[in-house]
Structure formats: structure tokens, C-alpha cells
């Protein structure tokens, strides 16, 4: 698996432009060879190194997760809002009032509203 487009890799690259790999490795507590693989997208940082990358370079720990490892986005995930079929079926019969019944109950007709 390649990780070159992983946000963590991209952010670490951007935030360490001009910094020698051996300096990055020393800050994270790993080898220069491993940092070379990480920056090339051939490896990704483990959990302990992710925390050090956050402390040293401001790369969020979550930035190292792949798409299938991320928790669902509650704002875009409506699956928990789905109503089971049994709950959608009502035993109350639909109203038999004519559609213009609202006008006779004090609601102005569209031509009167203006």
C-alpha cells in the first residue's frame, strides 16, 4: 500500500521543507531511513510517532488514518436517521378533507395573502 497522498504524509512534507531527514528522525525518535520511506509514501508513522509528529510539526494524529479507518462523518451519515418500515406505516387514515379546506378554517387563500 502506498501512502503518498495521505494527509499526514503531505502535511509532514510541507512542514519540513528544507529540514534534513536526520533532524526529522531525531525529533520523532526513529531512523533517517524510516523517515525517507514515510516521506516517500512507502510507510506511515505508527501511533507513537504520530503523537511526536503532532508535537514537533503540528500534524494531527488523525491525518495518518486511511479513509477506511476514519470514523463516519455524522454530518453526512444519515443512516442513523432512517426510520424502519414498521414505524413509517401509520394506522391513521389520511384526511378526507378537500384541499381548499384550509381556506374555510381562517387561512387566507393564495389570492388573499398578497
Secondary structure, DSSP 8 states (H G I E B T S, - for coil): ---TTSHHHHHHHHHTTT--HHHHHHHHTS-HHHHHHHHTTSS---HHHHHHHHHHH---GGGG--GGGS---TTT--GGG---HHHH--SS----S-TTHHHHTT---HHHH-
